[in-house]
């Protein structure tokens, strides 16, 4: 491939993208249509990414679905019910107040429940070990644990199972969806080891609904280009999906931005704003 041609294609695509983004921010009432890369542009950019050491091992969507902002907030919980679910009913536990929540201890088990509903659980007991634990068994144990302690929300999907060398087990992750879009910072992580579930983390948000009109999003290849621009070493992209992402705020409600969620082989995640092309922090 001609390198100069690839660079020119990239420059032209960025110029078109910038014009589109300015229009996107300026015209809030335009119809749900917008910028698309041609097949030739997509091909040239993909080849150029390869030369930069960016390998894509997943199917890239041709374009994205129009999105509006999503209003989200913390899910309200009853602390006493959570304590009983994780540590047992009628059991006296040690309780300590911490900044923004409560810390409960019962023997080798520790439960932290924050005022905003975030739950962390740790089991430090040494149980009999099943040395033949595999991914499928880890998933089953994680599901059984959730059914017993919190239930599995209807809008939760199994998002990934990865072996954790440090934890000597599998990290099973469930993420919330809303109308088919991922809510990236609304999730549950369960660490399953040969001796059972050792830790559980839940940050489950409540989607209240959309704010504003749906607007066209940047093409997924443009989001990949943004990640490539940030990277200083070769990357292998394994997954790219649409969703929502925001920081967690000390507020009742706030708005999450539409994003392209890009995963790499080294387990990194990038959140590229689907309106502006900027990386979300």
C-alpha positions in Angstrom: 0.0 0.0 0.0 1.2 3.5 -0.9 2.0 5.2 2.5 1.5 8.8 1.1 -2.0 7.8 -0.2 -2.9 6.3 3.3 -1.7 9.4 5.1 -3.7 11.6 2.6 -6.8 9.4 3.2 -6.4 9.8 6.9 -6.0 13.6 6.7 -9.0 13.9 4.4 -11.1 11.7 6.7 -10.1 13.8 9.7 -11.0 17.0 7.9 -14.4 15.5 7.0 -14.8 14.3 10.6 -14.0 17.7 12.1 -16.6 19.3 9.8 -19.1 16.7 10.9 -18.3 17.1 14.6 -18.7 20.9 14.5 -22.0 20.4 12.7 -22.9 17.7 15.2 -22.4 20.1 18.1 -23.9 23.1 16.4 -27.1 21.6 14.9 -29.0 19.9 17.7 -32.2 19.4 15.7 -30.8 17.9 12.5 -32.2 14.4 11.3 -30.5 11.2 12.4 -28.0 10.9 9.6 -24.4 12.0 9.1 -20.8 11.2 8.4 -19.8 7.8 7.0 -16.5 6.6 5.6 -16.6 5.1 2.1 -15.5 1.5 1.7 -12.2 2.7 0.1 -11.5 5.0 3.0 -12.2 2.2 5.5 -9.9 -0.1 3.6 -7.1 2.4 3.4 -7.3 3.4 7.0 -7.4 -0.3 8.1 -4.2 -0.9 6.1 -2.6 2.2 7.6 -3.5 1.1 11.1 -1.7 -2.3 10.4 1.4 -0.4 9.5 1.2 1.5 12.7 1.0 -1.8 14.6 -2.7 -1.7 15.3 -4.3 -5.1 14.6 -8.1 -5.5 14.6 -9.2 -9.0 15.5 -12.9 -8.3 15.4 -15.6 -7.3 13.0 -15.9 -3.6 12.7 -19.5 -2.3 12.4 -20.0 -0.2 9.3 -21.5 2.6 11.3 -23.3 3.2 14.7 -26.8 3.7 15.9 -27.9 7.2 16.6 -27.8 7.9 20.4 -29.0 10.5 22.9 -27.5 11.1 26.3 -28.7 8.7 29.0 -29.6 9.9 32.5 -28.4 7.5 35.2 -28.1 7.4 39.0 -27.3 5.0 41.8 -29.7 2.2 42.5 -31.2 2.5 46.0 -30.7 -0.5 48.3 -31.6 -1.5 51.8 -28.3 -2.0 53.8 -29.8 -4.4 56.3 -31.1 -6.7 53.6 -27.7 -6.7 51.9 -26.0 -7.6 55.2 -28.4 -10.5 55.8 -28.0 -11.7 52.2 -24.2 -11.8 52.4 -23.5 -12.6 56.1 -26.7 -14.3 57.2 -29.8 -13.5 59.1 -29.8 -13.1 62.9 -26.0 -13.2 63.1 -24.2 -10.6 65.1 -21.5 -8.9 63.0 -18.9 -6.3 63.7 -19.9 -3.0 62.1 -17.7 0.0 61.5 -18.6 3.3 60.0 -16.4 4.4 57.1 -16.4 7.5 54.9 -19.5 7.2 52.8 -20.7 3.8 54.0 -20.4 0.9 56.4 -17.9 -2.0 56.9 -19.3 -5.3 58.2 -17.1 -8.2 59.4 -18.2 -11.8 60.3 -15.2 -14.1 60.8 -13.3 -14.4 57.5 -16.0 -12.5 55.6 -16.0 -8.8 55.0 -18.8 -6.7 53.5 -18.6 -3.0 52.5 -21.9 -1.3 51.7 -21.6 2.3 50.5 -24.4 4.9 51.0 -24.7 5.1 47.2 -25.4 1.4 46.9 -22.0 0.1 45.8 -21.3 -3.3 47.3 -17.9 -5.0 47.9 -17.6 -8.5 49.5 -14.5 -10.5 50.4 -14.2 -14.1 51.6 -10.7 -14.8 53.1 -11.6 -18.4 54.4 -9.6 -21.4 53.2 -12.0 -23.9 51.8 -11.3 -27.2 50.0 -9.9 -26.5 46.5 -11.2 -27.8 43.2 -8.0 -27.8 41.2 -9.9 -28.6 37.9 -11.8 -25.3 37.9 -12.4 -24.0 34.3 -14.2 -21.1 32.7 -17.6 -22.8 32.5 -17.5 -23.9 36.1 -16.4 -20.4 37.2 -19.4 -19.0 35.3 -21.8 -21.4 37.0 -20.4 -20.7 40.5 -20.6 -16.9 39.8 -24.3 -17.2 38.8 -25.1 -19.4 41.8 -23.5 -16.8 44.0 -25.4 -13.9 42.5 -28.8 -15.8 42.6 -28.2 -16.5 46.3 -27.0 -13.0 47.4 -28.2 -10.3 45.0 -30.2 -11.9 42.2 -29.2 -11.5 38.5 -30.8 -8.4 37.0 -32.9 -8.9 33.9 -30.8 -6.4 32.0 -27.4 -8.0 32.9 -25.3 -9.8 30.3 -22.3 -12.0 30.8 -19.5 -9.7 29.4 -16.4 -11.6 29.9 -14.4 -14.3 31.8 -10.7 -13.8 32.2 -8.1 -15.7 34.2 -6.6 -13.6 37.0 -3.0 -14.8 37.7 -2.8 -12.6 40.8 -6.1 -13.9 42.2 -5.5 -17.4 41.0 -9.0 -17.7 39.6 -11.4 -16.4 37.0 -12.9 -12.9 37.0 -16.5 -13.1 35.8 -17.9 -9.8 34.6 -21.6 -8.9 34.1 -22.5 -5.5 32.6 -25.9 -3.7 32.4 -27.5 -3.0 29.1 -30.2 -0.5 28.2 -32.0 -0.8 24.8 -29.2 -2.9 23.6 -26.5 -0.4 24.6 -23.9 -1.2 27.3 -23.7 1.0 30.4 -20.0 0.5 30.9 -19.7 1.6 34.5 -22.7 -0.4 35.7 -21.4 -3.9 36.3 -20.7 -6.8 38.7 -17.3 -8.5 39.1 -17.0 -11.9 40.7 -13.6 -13.5 41.4 -14.0 -17.3 41.4 -11.1 -19.4 42.5 -10.7 -23.2 43.1 -11.9 -22.6 46.7 -15.0 -20.7 45.7 -16.0 -17.1 45.3 -13.4 -14.9 46.9 -14.7 -11.4 46.1 -17.7 -9.7 44.6 -18.1 -6.1 43.5 -21.3 -4.4 42.4 -21.9 -1.0 41.0 -25.4 -1.2 39.5 -26.8 2.0 38.2 -30.4 3.0 37.4 -31.1 4.3 33.9 -33.9 6.9 34.1 -34.2 7.6 30.4 -32.8 9.6 27.5 -32.1 13.3 27.5 -32.3 15.3 24.3 -32.6 14.0 20.8 -30.8 11.1 19.2 -27.8 12.3 17.2 -25.5 10.6 14.7 -22.3 9.1 16.1 -18.9 9.0 14.6 -17.9 5.8 12.7 -16.2 3.1 14.7 -13.1 3.3 12.5 -12.8 6.9 13.6 -12.9 5.8 17.2 -10.2 3.3 16.5 -8.1 6.0 14.9 -8.4 8.0 18.1 -7.1 5.1 20.2 -4.3 4.5 17.7 -3.4 8.2 18.0 -3.0 7.8 21.8 -1.1 4.5 21.7 2.7 4.5 21.8 3.0 0.7 21.3 1.4 -2.0 19.1 -2.2 -2.8 20.0 -4.6 -5.6 19.2 -8.2 -4.6 19.2 -10.5 -7.5 20.2 -13.9 -5.9 20.6 -15.7 -2.6 19.7 -19.2 -1.9 20.9 -21.6 1.0 21.4 -22.6 2.1 24.8 -22.6 4.7 27.6 -19.9 5.8 30.0 -19.3 8.5 32.6 -17.5 9.1 35.8 -19.3 8.2 39.0 -20.6 11.4 40.6 -21.8 12.3 44.1 -25.2 13.2 42.8 -28.7 11.7 42.6 -28.7 11.7 38.8 -26.3 12.7 36.0 -25.9 12.1 32.2 -23.7 9.4 30.6 -22.3 10.2 27.2 -22.6 7.9 24.2 -19.3 6.1 23.6 -17.5 3.5 21.5 -16.0 1.0 23.9 -12.8 -0.5 22.5 -11.1 -3.5 24.1 -7.5 -4.6 23.5 -5.8 -7.9 24.0 -4.0 -6.7 27.1 -7.4 -6.2 28.8 -7.3 -2.4 28.4 -10.5 -0.5 27.7 -10.9 2.8 25.9 -14.0 4.9 25.9 -14.3 7.2 22.9 -17.0 9.9 23.0 -19.3 9.0 20.1 -20.1 12.6 19.4 -16.8 14.4 19.7 -14.2 11.6 19.2 -12.4 12.5 22.4 -11.3 9.9 24.9 -13.4 9.8 28.1 -11.4 9.7 31.3 
